[in-house]
Amino acid sequence: MVFLAALAALVWWVYTALDEKNQLDWALWKPYLGGGTEAYSTYIWPGLQNTLKAAALSMVIALPLGAVLGIARLSDHVWVRVPAAVVVEFFRAIPVLVLMIFGLALFSQYTDVSSDDRPFYAVVTGLVLYNASVLAEIVRAGILSLPKGQSEAAMAIGLRKGQVMRTILLPQAVTAMLPAIVSQLVVIVKDTALGGAVLTFPELLASANTASAYYGANTIASFTIVAVIYLIINFSLTTFASWLEGRLRRRKKSTGAVLSVEDTAGIPGHAGTGTSA
């Protein structure tokens, strides 16, 4: 009750403050709420396309790269484990904005990428390097959170470490890692705005700035529309993740198949009669 009362007071204070500054006048909101599509088709939609394009490409590259680095950090081989740890810790310690600026300079000096496309490539590069290193730690922590008895039991029946990781540990770890992975995907979507603020990448937030300047002093309206769009995108991601997590947990509970003697015949160390060789 106290929280609801405080929230209501805050909403009322924001409303009165905006009303006093004439930020709620219909003329300022008409480009977005007046039934016309010019503001959306000219500014919002192209910016949203660029945001989703950069975020989707970054996710597609960062997810498998993060999984590979996370598994590599668990390797028994020092020549695999140490370089992977160095790469992860290095890029995880650098702010994503610095990586974007570095990427822009890199593409500008050492590639033939056009000046119009450089901000996009720089944003994707920064997002991939940073988020892949964070996802690597999520993968490593998810695998280490599983009971050691499972891998020990799998190795006791003759499975190699690669088979244990692929068939036993990873399927279980994915369910545990899913909320953290989705949270990182939400971060990727929001961090595309850094490219618009610094690298002139025409993403959603930068497009709102342009629309605000074109329609004249309706900054609050423009950024409110953008905030609602971000909320819809991120809420859709988290809702899908919750549904997928619940589905995976239900499948795990419902798959309680019992192996027959014939099923265990192909496992090293077991004869077809079900007795140990």
C-alpha positions as CSV (number, residue, x, y, z in Angstrom):
1,M,0.0,0.0,0.0
2,V,2.8,2.4,0.8
3,F,4.5,1.6,-2.5
4,L,1.3,2.1,-4.5
5,A,0.7,5.4,-2.7
6,A,4.3,6.6,-3.4
7,L,4.0,5.5,-7.1
8,A,0.7,7.4,-7.5
9,A,2.3,10.5,-6.0
10,L,5.3,10.2,-8.4
11,V,3.0,9.8,-11.4
12,W,1.0,12.8,-10.3
13,W,4.1,14.9,-9.8
14,V,5.4,13.9,-13.3
15,Y,2.0,14.8,-14.8
16,T,1.8,18.2,-13.2
17,A,5.4,19.0,-14.1
18,L,4.9,18.2,-17.7
19,D,1.6,20.0,-17.8
20,E,3.2,23.2,-16.3
21,K,5.8,23.1,-19.1
22,N,3.1,22.6,-21.8
23,Q,4.7,19.2,-22.7
24,L,1.3,17.6,-22.8
25,D,-0.1,19.9,-25.5
26,W,-1.7,18.0,-28.3
27,A,0.4,19.7,-30.9
28,L,3.5,18.1,-29.5
29,W,2.0,14.6,-29.6
30,K,0.0,14.9,-32.8
31,P,2.8,13.6,-35.1
32,Y,2.7,10.3,-33.2
33,L,-0.9,10.0,-31.9
34,G,-2.8,12.0,-34.5
35,G,-3.4,9.1,-36.9
36,G,-0.7,10.0,-39.4
37,T,2.2,7.7,-40.3
38,E,4.8,10.2,-41.5
39,A,6.7,10.2,-38.2
40,Y,6.8,6.4,-38.1
41,S,7.6,5.7,-41.7
42,T,10.2,8.5,-42.0
43,Y,12.0,8.3,-38.7
44,I,10.9,5.6,-36.2
45,W,10.6,2.6,-38.5
46,P,14.0,3.0,-40.3
47,G,15.6,3.6,-36.9
48,L,13.9,0.5,-35.4
49,Q,15.0,-1.6,-38.4
50,N,18.7,-0.6,-37.8
51,T,18.4,-1.3,-34.1
52,L,16.9,-4.8,-34.7
53,K,19.4,-5.5,-37.5
54,A,22.4,-4.6,-35.3
55,A,21.1,-6.4,-32.3
56,A,20.1,-9.6,-34.2
57,L,23.4,-9.9,-35.9
58,S,25.3,-9.3,-32.7
59,M,23.2,-12.0,-30.9
60,V,23.7,-14.5,-33.7
61,I,27.5,-14.1,-33.5
62,A,27.9,-13.5,-29.8
63,L,25.9,-16.5,-28.6
64,P,27.9,-19.3,-30.3
65,L,31.2,-17.4,-29.7
66,G,30.4,-17.0,-26.0
67,A,29.4,-20.7,-25.8
68,V,32.7,-21.8,-27.4
69,L,34.8,-19.5,-25.1
70,G,32.9,-20.6,-22.0
71,I,33.5,-24.3,-22.8
72,A,37.1,-23.6,-23.7
73,R,37.6,-22.1,-20.3
74,L,36.7,-25.5,-18.8
75,S,39.1,-27.4,-21.0
76,D,41.7,-29.7,-19.4
77,H,44.3,-28.4,-21.9
78,V,46.2,-25.4,-20.7
79,W,46.9,-24.2,-24.2
80,V,43.1,-23.9,-24.7
81,R,42.0,-22.8,-21.3
82,V,44.5,-19.9,-20.7
83,P,44.1,-18.1,-24.1
84,A,40.3,-18.4,-23.7
85,A,40.5,-16.9,-20.2
86,V,42.7,-14.0,-21.4
87,V,40.3,-13.2,-24.3
88,V,37.2,-13.3,-22.0
89,E,38.7,-11.2,-19.2
90,F,40.2,-8.7,-21.6
91,F,37.1,-7.8,-23.5
92,R,34.8,-8.1,-20.4
93,A,36.9,-5.4,-18.7
94,I,36.6,-2.9,-21.5
95,P,33.5,-0.7,-21.8
96,V,31.4,-1.6,-24.8
97,L,31.5,2.0,-26.0
98,V,35.3,2.0,-26.2
99,L,35.1,-1.2,-28.3
100,M,32.7,0.5,-30.6
101,I,35.0,3.5,-31.1
102,F,38.0,1.2,-31.6
103,G,36.0,-0.7,-34.2
104,L,35.1,2.4,-36.0
105,A,38.8,3.5,-36.2
106,L,39.8,0.0,-37.3
107,F,37.3,-0.1,-40.1
108,S,38.1,3.4,-41.1
109,Q,41.9,2.9,-41.4
110,Y,42.3,-0.8,-42.4
111,T,39.3,-1.7,-44.5
112,D,37.4,-0.5,-47.6
113,V,34.0,-0.3,-45.7
114,S,32.1,2.8,-46.8
115,S,31.7,5.6,-44.4
116,D,27.9,5.0,-44.3
117,D,28.4,1.4,-43.2
118,R,31.2,1.9,-40.7
119,P,29.0,2.8,-37.8
120,F,26.9,-0.3,-38.2
121,Y,30.0,-2.6,-38.4
122,A,31.6,-0.8,-35.4
123,V,28.5,-1.2,-33.3
124,V,28.2,-4.9,-34.1
125,T,31.9,-5.4,-33.4
126,G,31.7,-3.8,-30.0
127,L,28.6,-5.6,-29.0
128,V,29.9,-9.0,-30.1
129,L,33.3,-8.7,-28.4
130,Y,31.8,-7.5,-25.1
131,N,28.7,-9.6,-24.9
132,A,30.4,-12.8,-26.1
133,S,32.9,-12.5,-23.2
134,V,30.0,-12.0,-20.8
135,L,28.0,-14.9,-22.2
136,A,31.2,-17.0,-21.9
137,E,31.1,-16.5,-18.2
138,I,27.4,-17.2,-18.0
139,V,28.0,-20.5,-19.9
140,R,30.9,-21.5,-17.7
141,A,29.0,-20.6,-14.5
142,G,26.0,-22.6,-15.7
143,I,28.0,-25.7,-16.4
144,L,29.9,-25.5,-13.1
145,S,26.6,-25.1,-11.2
146,L,25.6,-28.7,-12.1
147,P,26.4,-31.5,-9.6
148,K,29.8,-33.1,-10.3
149,G,28.2,-36.5,-9.7
150,Q,26.5,-36.4,-13.1
151,S,29.7,-36.0,-15.1
152,E,31.5,-38.5,-12.9
153,A,28.8,-41.1,-13.5
154,A,28.8,-40.5,-17.2
155,M,32.6,-40.9,-17.3
156,A,32.3,-44.1,-15.2
157,I,30.2,-45.7,-18.0
158,G,32.8,-44.9,-20.6
159,L,31.7,-41.5,-22.1
160,R,34.4,-39.1,-23.1
161,K,34.5,-35.6,-21.8
162,G,33.2,-34.2,-25.1
163,Q,30.2,-36.6,-25.0
164,V,29.5,-35.7,-21.4
165,M,29.5,-32.0,-22.2
166,R,27.4,-32.3,-25.3
167,T,24.8,-34.9,-24.1
168,I,24.5,-34.4,-20.4
169,L,25.9,-31.1,-19.1
170,L,24.9,-28.6,-21.8
171,P,21.3,-29.6,-22.1
172,Q,20.8,-29.1,-18.3
173,A,22.9,-26.0,-18.1
174,V,20.9,-24.2,-20.8
175,T,17.8,-24.2,-18.7
176,A,19.7,-22.7,-15.7
177,M,21.5,-20.2,-17.9
178,L,18.4,-19.1,-19.9
179,P,17.3,-16.1,-17.7
180,A,20.9,-14.7,-17.6
181,I,21.3,-15.2,-21.3
182,V,18.1,-13.4,-22.1
183,S,19.1,-10.5,-19.8
184,Q,22.2,-10.2,-21.8
185,L,20.3,-10.2,-25.0
186,V,18.2,-7.3,-23.6
187,V,21.4,-5.5,-22.9
188,I,22.5,-5.9,-26.5
189,V,19.3,-4.4,-27.8
190,K,19.6,-1.4,-25.5
191,D,23.4,-0.9,-26.1
192,T,22.8,-0.2,-29.8
193,A,21.7,3.2,-28.6
194,L,25.4,3.9,-27.8
195,G,26.2,3.8,-31.5
196,G,23.6,6.4,-32.2
197,A,24.8,8.7,-29.5
198,V,28.5,8.6,-30.3
199,L,29.1,7.0,-33.8
200,T,26.2,8.6,-35.7
201,F,24.6,5.1,-36.2
202,P,21.0,5.8,-37.3
203,E,19.3,3.6,-34.7
204,L,16.0,4.1,-32.9
205,L,17.1,6.6,-30.4
206,A,19.1,8.7,-32.9
207,S,16.0,8.7,-35.2
208,A,13.9,10.0,-32.3
209,N,16.4,12.9,-32.0
210,T,16.0,13.7,-35.7
211,A,12.2,13.5,-35.5
212,S,12.2,15.8,-32.4
213,A,14.2,18.4,-34.3
214,Y,12.0,18.2,-37.4
215,Y,8.7,18.5,-35.6
216,G,10.0,21.1,-33.2
217,A,10.5,20.9,-29.4
218,N,8.6,17.7,-28.8
219,T,11.5,15.8,-27.2
220,I,9.4,14.3,-24.4
221,A,6.9,12.9,-26.9
222,S,9.6,11.4,-29.2
223,F,11.5,9.8,-26.4
224,T,8.3,8.5,-24.8
225,I,7.4,6.7,-28.0
226,V,10.9,5.2,-28.3
227,A,10.8,4.1,-24.6
228,V,7.5,2.3,-25.3
229,I,9.0,0.5,-28.3
230,Y,12.0,-0.6,-26.3
231,L,9.6,-1.9,-23.5
232,I,7.7,-3.9,-26.1
233,I,10.8,-5.4,-27.6
234,N,12.4,-6.3,-24.3
235,F,9.2,-7.6,-22.7
236,S,8.7,-9.8,-25.7
237,L,12.2,-11.2,-25.3
238,T,11.7,-11.9,-21.6
239,T,8.2,-13.4,-22.1
240,F,9.5,-15.7,-24.8
241,A,12.4,-16.7,-22.5
242,S,10.0,-17.5,-19.7
243,W,7.8,-19.6,-21.9
244,L,10.9,-21.5,-23.3
245,E,12.3,-22.1,-19.8
246,G,9.0,-23.5,-18.6
247,R,8.8,-25.7,-21.7
248,L,12.3,-27.0,-21.2
249,R,11.7,-27.8,-17.5
250,R,8.4,-29.6,-18.3
251,R,10.2,-31.7,-21.0
252,K,13.0,-32.6,-18.5
253,K,10.4,-33.8,-15.9
254,S,8.4,-35.8,-18.5
255,T,11.3,-37.7,-20.1
256,G,11.9,-40.5,-17.6
257,A,12.6,-43.3,-20.0
258,V,14.2,-46.4,-18.7
259,L,17.0,-48.0,-20.7
260,S,16.6,-51.6,-21.7
261,V,19.4,-54.1,-22.0
262,E,19.6,-53.6,-25.7
263,D,20.0,-49.8,-25.2
264,T,23.0,-50.3,-23.0
265,A,24.7,-52.7,-25.3
266,G,26.5,-50.0,-27.3
267,I,28.0,-48.4,-24.2
268,P,31.6,-49.3,-23.6
269,G,32.1,-51.4,-20.5
270,H,28.6,-53.0,-20.7
271,A,27.7,-56.3,-22.4
272,G,24.5,-57.1,-24.1
273,T,23.3,-59.1,-21.1
274,G,23.2,-56.0,-18.9
275,T,26.2,-57.1,-16.8
276,S,29.5,-55.3,-16.6
277,A,32.2,-56.6,-18.9
